[in-house]
């Protein structure tokens, strides 16, 4: 160190400055990173940044995905819906959505001819399209097949459009063997209660469904179904039906007049119903030597007693004229009908009459004339029913009823080929090889 100090003391100062500058420069160059190192570092940093960006794009974000709007949401109209309640009127419904009496007046005026919105039932729905307090449209969907649209016009008035769709008609075949009853086994086979009632009405003139049905009886039916947009929306008419009862075969085919006929053109509808009451049991049959249950004396029972719940409807067994309506001794409240001049039917022990049935009025077969009760001498609620021909009592369960006029020759020209085709279809269904429909 001493030697180095002595050397610097004798070294000229200008040269010493130059030497120190050179030493500092060399030291700086040795410590300074080269350009390749800088480039490599910058590229590494850049690559790390790109990897981070890619990772962030792949991660799920908190932003919800767009939901496809429904058909109603994409509609230009925004609807406000109200349900019709008991006691509602058009005014109360309009008030509920903030509309005025003037709106009610304009809409009522627009619907006066079409009578749209005149009849509303509890549970119905009205849809309102309102913009800035101004009623634009009303929509009333009466059924899947019918809807009414009331739209505001440029002049401020409203116009009514009734839109009606027609369903597709498809045929369905159902058959069953009776083990319990028509109604139990029919429902198990897939028939609705309404269709079973129609089936019973078709064959009701030939078959007493309370007395005549036997185990292993069979029935088959072809009927229409109404389909809209591939959905079942209702049932149509029975086209053909067959009932096998106690060894007898009854066929019924629907004609264009809406009535049912046998293959030979005879109406399934007879002049009289076999039974004037549905859902009953026979508590007492026709018996000329019966002992009266109350008077305890031997007194002929010249009719049939149908036991059923009080209030069960009683139907006129045939077209006729009311010749008696009032209390008749032990019969209690009674109605007597006259048919075709030579037949009369008597209905006794009613709880009340149909208010529309008056003495001298005309009634149609199947029309409700009164309701089951226990007025007069009766041990319980039932209908006492009598049938007379030329004033002579007949057993209602065994009397042979006259037929309605058959189809004439001209009508048979249309009916016969149609009946043959539908019966062939019915038979093919029964065999499990349905024919292709034309």
Protein Blocks (a to p, Z undefined) as FASTA:
>chain_A
ZZmmmmmmmpcfklmmmmmmmmmmmmmmmmpccfklmmmmmmmmmmmmmmmmmmmmmpcc
fbdcdddddfklmpmbdcddddddehiafklmmmmnopafklmmmmmmmmmmnopoklcc
ehiacddddeehiafbdcddfbfkbccdddddfkopacdddddddddddddddddddfkb
mmlmmmmnopafklmmmmmmmmmmmpcfklmpcghiacddddddddeehiafbdcddfbd
cddeehiacdddddfkopacdfkopafbdfbdfbfcehiadfbdcdfkbccfklopacdd
fbdcddddehiacddfbdcddfbgcdehjnmpaddddeehlaccddehiabdcfklcghi
acdehiafbdcdfehjdfbdcddddddeehiacdfklpccdddddddfklmmmmmmmmmm
mmmmmmmmmnopacddZZ
